[in-house]
């Protein structure tokens, strides 16, 4: 993503996370990360509460009812099906109890654009 020096640099960021009965972590996870990223894609692996009932902007829920589910396979299917690699500059695949170490969208964008 290239910007002229006059344009404000922004980065489009997504999170993909698999969750099963994550009520203990989900509210804090969503609150923290919705302030940092553009979209969160949750893969609900047969939670007792169907997370598709969440009606939150920028939170997209997919339900998986398969008995055995490999996390990497399932996340890759969602990433490919939703075109996440093509539509976002930065993608994080997290567990529901993991939190990005940033506190604002500005902070995460500064980190992204800092040359290394």
ZAFIVEX-932489 format. One line per 3 residues: number of its first residue (from 1); their letters; for each residue y, x, z of N, C-alpha, C, O. Coordinates in nm, 4 decimals, padded with zeros to 6 digits. Each point is the difference from the previous one (the first is absolute). Layout:
NUM = A = Y,X,Z,Y,X,Z,Y,X,Z,Y,X,Z; ...
***
This chain:
1 = XXX = -00.1159,00.0842,00.0000,00.1159,-00.0842,00.0000,00.1229,00.0893,00.0000,00.0212,00.0750,00.0953; 00.0606,-00.0813,-00.2003,00.1187,00.0831,-00.0087,00.1232,-00.0874,00.0082,00.0040,-00.1105,-00.0540; 00.0965,00.1625,00.1227,00.1246,-00.0730,00.0172,00.1147,00.0935,-00.0342,-00.0084,00.1209,00.0214
4 = XXX = 00.1152,-00.1776,-00.0746,00.1194,00.0808,-00.0197,00.0589,00.0296,00.1369,-00.0342,-00.0660,00.0981; 00.1223,00.1643,-00.0910,00.0572,00.0365,00.1286,00.0853,-00.1125,00.0569,00.0270,-00.0016,00.1201; 00.0162,-00.0931,-00.2042,00.0831,-00.1101,00.0463,-00.0838,-00.1149,00.0562,00.0508,-00.0812,00.0773
7 = XXX = -00.1764,00.0737,-00.1147,-00.0861,-00.1066,00.0496,-00.0529,00.0365,00.1382,-00.0266,00.1166,00.0292; 00.0120,-00.2173,00.0541,-00.0632,00.0227,00.1289,-00.1501,00.0132,-00.0225,-00.0613,-00.0840,-00.0659; 00.0032,00.1887,00.1206,-00.1431,00.0200,-00.0174,-00.0757,-00.0914,00.0956,00.0269,-00.0032,00.1200
10 = XXX = -00.1212,-00.0701,-00.1754,-00.0876,-00.0835,00.0816,-00.1431,00.0248,-00.0440,-00.0260,00.0430,-00.1123; -00.0633,-00.0703,00.2005,-00.1417,00.0194,-00.0286,-00.0717,-00.1310,00.0324,00.0284,-00.0637,00.1014; -00.1203,00.0249,-00.1873,-00.0770,-00.1227,00.0203,-00.1316,00.0386,00.0670,-00.0777,00.0786,-00.0542
13 = XXX = 00.0535,-00.1354,00.1738,-00.1108,00.0421,00.0849,-00.0889,-00.1194,00.0340,00.0488,-00.1101,00.0255; -00.1801,00.1339,-00.0257,-00.0967,-00.1032,00.0385,-00.0998,00.0566,00.1002,-00.0247,00.1204,00.0061; -00.0311,-00.2116,00.0716,-00.1094,00.0317,00.0919,-00.1175,-00.0896,-00.0355,00.0170,-00.1189,-00.0269
16 = XXX = -00.1362,00.1771,00.0272,-00.1236,-00.0770,-00.0113,-00.0785,00.0254,00.1284,-00.0221,00.1147,00.0389; -00.0197,-00.2231,00.0264,-00.0748,00.0137,00.1253,-00.1108,-00.1032,00.0054,00.0188,-00.1161,-00.0364; -00.1337,00.1601,00.0821,-00.1122,-00.0909,00.0205,00.0000,-00.0404,00.1469,00.0216,00.0832,00.0881
19 = XXX = -00.0459,-00.2111,-00.0626,00.0057,-00.0491,00.1381,-00.1119,-00.1007,00.0242,-00.0349,-00.0803,-00.0865; -00.0193,00.0878,00.2064,-00.0963,-00.1005,00.0438,00.0303,-00.0308,00.1461,-00.0104,00.0865,00.0869; 00.0479,-00.2106,-00.0621,00.0336,-00.0446,00.1355,00.0964,00.0969,00.0679,-00.0249,00.0455,00.1117
22 = XXX = 00.1334,-00.0149,-00.1790,00.0965,00.0970,00.0504,00.1180,-00.0613,00.0719,00.1102,00.0547,-00.0053; -00.1305,-00.1677,00.0732,00.1103,-00.0687,00.0663,00.0727,00.0878,00.1009,00.1193,-00.0188,00.0239; -00.1902,00.1147,00.0357,00.0639,00.0871,00.0986,00.1028,00.0926,-00.0637,00.0970,00.0386,00.0652
25 = XXX = -00.1167,-00.0030,-00.1904,00.0872,00.0966,-00.0662,00.0903,-00.0613,-00.1056,00.1076,00.0531,-00.0275; -00.1491,-00.1626,-00.0313,00.0664,-00.0520,-00.1194,00.1489,-00.0302,00.0179,00.0783,00.0413,-00.0855; -00.0340,-00.1105,00.1911,00.1439,-00.0284,00.0112,00.0854,00.1272,00.0031,00.1011,00.0089,-00.0697
28 = XXX = -00.1417,00.0882,00.1500,00.0764,00.1247,00.0091,-00.0081,00.0789,-00.1310,00.0992,00.0580,-00.0441; -00.2163,-00.0559,-00.0172,-00.0194,00.0689,-00.1278,00.0949,-00.0573,-00.1054,00.0695,00.0749,-00.0685; -00.0668,-00.2074,00.0557,00.0851,-00.0633,-00.1013,00.1477,00.0187,00.0309,00.0783,00.0310,-00.0898
31 = XXX = -00.0391,-00.0492,00.2148,00.1410,00.0162,00.0374,00.0490,00.1405,-00.0318,00.1058,00.0175,-00.0603; -00.1826,00.0814,00.1009,00.0404,00.1394,-00.0233,00.0079,00.0314,-00.1493,00.0997,00.0549,-00.0468; -00.2034,-00.0892,-00.0271,-00.0085,00.0438,-00.1389,00.0843,-00.0824,-00.0964,00.0423,00.0522,-00.1032
34 = XXX = -00.0166,-00.1783,00.1331,00.0859,-00.0785,-00.0898,00.1426,00.0526,-00.0014,00.0745,-00.0268,-00.0942; -00.0352,00.1014,00.1972,00.1332,00.0615,-00.0003,00.0028,00.1288,-00.0822,00.1071,00.0554,-00.0247; -00.2241,-00.0077,-00.0174,-00.0089,00.1280,-00.0707,-00.0393,-00.0115,-00.1465,00.0415,00.0822,-00.0817
37 = XXX = -00.1207,-00.1826,00.0476,-00.0599,-00.0052,-00.1335,00.0372,-00.1291,-00.0716,00.0501,-00.0949,00.0603; -00.0760,00.0942,-00.1902,00.0300,-00.1183,-00.0805,-00.1057,-00.1084,00.0147,00.0333,-00.1182,00.0096; -00.1608,00.1573,-00.0076,-00.1084,-00.0974,00.0058,-00.1166,00.0548,00.0807,-00.0258,00.1203,00.0027
40 = XXX = -00.0446,-00.2137,00.0637,-00.1223,00.0332,00.0719,-00.1116,-00.0857,-00.0575,00.0130,-00.1219,-00.0110; -00.1225,00.1866,-00.0253,-00.1179,-00.0677,-00.0529,-00.1096,00.0101,00.1056,-00.0499,00.1091,00.0277; 00.0125,-00.2226,00.0313,-00.1044,-00.0035,00.1016,-00.1298,-00.0489,-00.0621,-00.0018,-00.0986,-00.0737
43 = XXX = -00.1049,00.1675,00.1038,-00.1331,-00.0433,-00.0416,-00.0684,-00.0524,00.1256,-00.0398,00.0773,00.0871; 00.0266,-00.2079,-00.0788,-00.0587,-00.0667,00.1157,-00.1514,-00.0035,-00.0174,-00.0526,-00.0731,-00.0838; -00.0159,00.1529,00.1640,-00.1458,00.0087,-00.0102,-00.0635,-00.0976,00.0983,-00.0455,00.0389,00.1076
46 = XXX = 00.0431,-00.1655,-00.1462,-00.0683,-00.1060,00.0761,00.0485,-00.0138,00.1433,-00.0808,-00.0176,00.0913; 00.2114,00.0252,-00.0704,00.0536,-00.0237,00.1342,-00.0298,-00.1429,00.0422,-00.0136,-00.0887,-00.0843; 00.0033,00.0666,00.2150,-00.0250,-00.1362,00.0476,00.1180,-00.0910,-00.0330,-00.0192,-00.1193,-00.0232
49 = XXX = 00.1399,00.1733,00.0206,00.1183,-00.0731,-00.0462,00.0295,00.0481,-00.1413,00.0223,00.1191,-00.0218; -00.0222,-00.2093,-00.0724,00.0252,00.0345,-00.1403,00.1456,00.0447,-00.0149,00.0919,-00.0807,00.0139; -00.0719,00.2084,-00.0419,00.1352,00.0547,-00.0078,00.0781,-00.0487,-00.1211,00.1205,00.0236,-00.0091
52 = XXX = -00.1871,-00.0910,-00.0840,00.0737,-00.0587,-00.1122,00.0952,-00.1089,00.0482,00.0897,-00.0415,-00.0734; -00.1092,-00.0046,00.1967,00.0901,-00.0995,00.0576,00.1351,00.0600,00.0367,00.0965,-00.0735,00.0210; -00.0884,00.2051,-00.0130,00.1295,00.0634,00.0253,00.0923,-00.0336,-00.1160,-00.0371,00.0159,-00.1163
55 = XXX = 00.1531,-00.0607,00.1470,00.0959,-00.0347,-00.1046,00.1218,00.0892,00.0169,00.1061,-00.0452,00.0433; -00.1223,00.1711,-00.0774,00.1066,00.0982,00.0177,00.0380,00.0600,-00.1341,-00.0860,00.0374,-00.0798; 00.2166,-00.0289,00.0562,00.0468,00.0675,-00.1204,-00.0473,00.1445,00.0026,00.0010,00.0649,00.1046
58 = XXX = -00.0414,-00.0163,-00.2182,-00.0382,00.1392,-00.0206,-00.1335,00.0377,00.0635,-00.0369,00.1174,00.0000; -00.0366,-00.2157,00.0545,-00.1344,00.0244,00.0519,-00.0968,-00.0784,-00.0872,00.0070,-00.1226,-00.0079; -00.0968,00.1945,-00.0571,-00.0954,-00.0590,-00.0938,-00.1394,00.0175,00.0583,-00.0415,00.1118,00.0307
61 = XXX = -00.0308,-00.2224,-00.0156,-00.1299,00.0043,00.0675,-00.1114,-00.0333,-00.0984,00.0076,-00.0973,-00.0750; -00.1105,00.1800,00.0775,-00.1218,-00.0210,-00.0777,-00.1140,-00.0144,00.0996,-00.0084,00.0767,00.0960; -00.0776,-00.1724,-00.1173,-00.1117,-00.0227,00.0925,-00.1297,00.0491,-00.0622,-00.0295,-00.0282,-00.1162
64 = XXX = -00.0468,00.1016,00.1945,-00.1305,00.0487,-00.0427,-00.1049,-00.0568,00.0942,00.0087,00.0170,00.1216; -00.1069,-00.0839,-00.1781,-00.1061,-00.0598,00.0812,-00.1332,00.0727,-00.0139,-00.1022,-00.0495,00.0477; 00.1014,00.1643,-00.1111,-00.1245,00.0745,-00.0182,-00.0481,00.0555,00.1336,00.0795,00.0467,00.0815
67 = XXX = -00.2113,-00.0526,-00.0604,-00.0567,00.0509,00.1252,00.0324,00.1472,00.0204,00.0626,00.0381,00.0989; -00.1050,00.0421,-00.1917,00.0296,00.1434,00.0067,00.1187,00.0261,-00.0910,00.0022,-00.0440,-00.1149; 00.0934,00.1135,00.1652,00.1194,00.0267,-00.0793,00.0450,00.1430,00.0282,00.0357,00.0340,00.1128
70 = XXX = -00.0380,00.0473,-00.2146,00.0498,00.1358,00.0148,00.1509,-00.0026,-00.0159,00.0525,-00.0484,-00.1003; 00.0159,00.1008,00.1999,00.1459,-00.0067,00.0009,00.0600,00.0650,-00.1242,00.0901,-00.0571,-00.0615; -00.1376,00.1739,00.0241,00.0582,00.0690,-00.1154,-00.0205,-00.0797,-00.1282,00.0907,-00.0083,-00.0828
73 = XXX = -00.2076,-00.0498,00.0659,-00.0272,-00.0792,-00.1201,00.0897,-00.1236,-00.0052,00.0571,-00.0319,-00.1042; -00.0455,-00.0356,00.2152,00.0798,-00.1224,00.0053,00.1488,00.0298,-00.0221,00.0669,-00.0719,-00.0742; -00.0156,00.1759,00.1373,00.1414,00.0326,-00.0193,00.0258,00.0427,-00.1439,00.1033,-00.0351,-00.0569
76 = XXX = -00.1947,00.1096,-00.0023,00.0186,00.0399,-00.1400,00.0016,-00.1198,-00.0937,00.0768,-00.0017,-00.0962; -00.1599,-00.0982,00.1223,-00.0007,-00.1204,-00.0832,00.1349,-00.0703,00.0076,00.0550,-00.0399,-00.1027; -00.0014,00.0244,00.2233,00.1304,-00.0660,00.0154,00.1102,00.0827,-00.0657,00.0866,-00.0551,-00.0679
79 = XXX = -00.0894,00.1857,00.0875,00.1019,00.0869,-00.0600,-00.0015,-00.0129,-00.1516,00.1058,-00.0100,-00.0622; -00.2230,00.0101,00.0027,-00.0095,-00.0118,-00.1458,00.0335,-00.1408,-00.0476,00.0731,-00.0167,-00.0976; -00.1260,-00.0848,00.1659,00.0211,-00.1397,-00.0403,00.1475,-00.0391,00.0043,00.0475,-00.0740,-00.0862
82 = XXX = 00.0246,00.1233,00.1861,00.1413,-00.0352,00.0159,00.0945,00.0984,-00.0687,00.1217,-00.0162,00.0083; -00.1747,00.1167,-00.0753,00.0850,00.0969,-00.0686,00.0901,00.0774,00.0941,00.1114,00.0376,-00.0365; -00.1588,-00.0139,00.1565,00.0839,00.0636,00.1015,00.0389,00.1416,-00.0404,00.1145,00.0404,00.0203
85 = XXX = -00.2067,00.0347,-00.0764,00.0332,00.1374,-00.0417,00.1127,00.0019,-00.1026,00.0843,00.0897,00.0012; -00.0831,-00.1880,-00.0890,00.1007,-00.0040,-00.1058,00.1332,-00.0570,00.0490,00.1045,00.0315,-00.0569; -00.1061,-00.1138,00.1602,00.1202,-00.0725,00.0406,00.0703,00.0554,00.1231,00.1057,-00.0500,00.0386
88 = XXX = -00.1627,00.1521,00.0229,00.0593,00.0571,00.1209,00.0054,00.1514,-00.0141,-00.0856,00.0617,-00.0634; 00.1885,-00.0035,00.1242,00.0156,00.1455,-00.0024,-00.0879,00.0684,00.1045,-00.0476,00.1117,-00.0200; 00.0275,-00.1811,00.1312,-00.0719,00.0606,00.1112,-00.0919,-00.1050,00.0604,00.0422,-00.1127,00.0260
91 = XXX = -00.1664,00.1494,-00.0040,-00.1003,-00.0918,00.0526,-00.0654,00.0618,00.1225,-00.0421,00.1157,-00.0016; 00.0344,-00.1950,00.1077,-00.0706,00.0418,00.1210,-00.1193,-00.0918,00.0204,00.0138,-00.1222,-00.0058; -00.1303,00.1800,00.0295,-00.1187,-00.0769,00.0372,-00.0207,00.0274,00.1485,-00.0316,00.1121,00.0399
94 = XXX = 00.0499,-00.2157,00.0410,-00.0027,00.0154,00.1451,-00.1055,-00.0895,00.0628,-00.0414,-00.1005,-00.0577; -00.0007,00.1392,00.1768,-00.0753,-00.0902,00.0860,00.1027,-00.0831,00.0760,00.1151,00.0410,00.0147; -00.1563,-00.1560,00.0327,00.0926,-00.0930,00.0638,00.0571,00.0548,00.1318,00.1006,-00.0507,00.0496
97 = XXX = -00.1638,00.1529,00.0063,00.0516,00.0605,00.1229,00.0733,00.1313,-00.0264,00.0245,00.0771,00.0928; 00.0106,-00.0515,-00.2185,00.0760,00.1200,-00.0365,00.1421,-00.0406,-00.0380,00.0225,-00.1044,-00.0611; 00.0726,00.1894,00.0988,00.1400,-00.0294,-00.0244,00.0679,00.1199,-00.0647,-00.0188,00.1139,00.0429
100 = XXX = 00.0975,-00.1402,-00.1461,00.0751,00.1074,-00.0638,00.1022,00.0553,00.0986,00.0575,-00.0759,00.0780; -00.0337,00.2082,-00.0804,00.0893,00.0620,00.0982,00.1467,-00.0030,-00.0423,00.0710,00.0995,00.0144; -00.0267,-00.2113,-00.0655,00.1388,-00.0170,-00.0415,00.0567,-00.1212,00.0715,-00.0740,-00.0885,00.0430
103 = XXX = 00.2082,00.0852,-00.0305,00.0634,-00.1094,00.0725,00.0963,-00.0811,-00.0852,00.0525,-00.1017,00.0452; -00.0290,00.1464,-00.1688,00.0879,-00.0765,-00.0886,-00.0366,00.0303,-00.1449,-00.0623,00.1016,-00.0309; 00.1024,-00.1918,-00.0558,-00.0222,00.0199,-00.1440,00.0789,00.1224,-00.0474,-00.0487,00.0768,-00.0831
106 = XXX = 00.1698,-00.0584,00.1354,00.0796,00.1179,-00.0368,-00.0730,00.1292,00.0351,-00.0020,00.0941,-00.0793; -00.0572,-00.0897,00.1967,-00.0722,00.1199,00.0427,-00.1182,00.0292,-00.0918,-00.0222,00.1152,-00.0374; -00.0524,-00.2164,00.0013,-00.1158,00.0207,-00.0866,00.0447,00.0423,-00.1400,-00.0666,00.0817,-00.0635
109 = XXX = 00.1778,-00.1360,00.0147,00.0502,00.0400,-00.1320,00.0525,00.1431,00.0016,-00.0208,00.0743,-00.0959; 00.0887,-00.0346,00.2034,00.0455,00.1401,00.0101,-00.1198,00.0944,-00.0040,00.0037,00.1031,-00.0672; -00.1088,-00.1384,00.1388,-00.1204,00.0829,00.0003,-00.0607,00.0070,-00.1398,-00.0392,00.1074,-00.0457
112 = XXX = 00.0316,-00.2209,-00.0214,-00.0596,-00.0061,-00.1339,00.0752,00.0890,-00.0986,-00.0615,00.0695,-00.0809; 00.1944,-00.0717,00.0877,00.0803,00.0727,-00.0981,00.0316,00.1439,00.0402,00.0647,00.0713,-00.0768; -00.1079,-00.0269,00.1935,00.0248,00.1377,00.0418,-00.0946,00.0934,-00.0746,-00.1218,-00.0159,00.0081
115 = XX = 00.1767,00.1128,-00.0804,-00.0875,00.0948,-00.0721,-00.0840,00.0815,00.0986,00.0459,00.0370,00.1081; -00.1685,-00.0106,-00.1483,-00.0898,00.0819,00.0830,-00.0499,00.1171,-00.0796,-00.0769,00.0813,00.0514
***
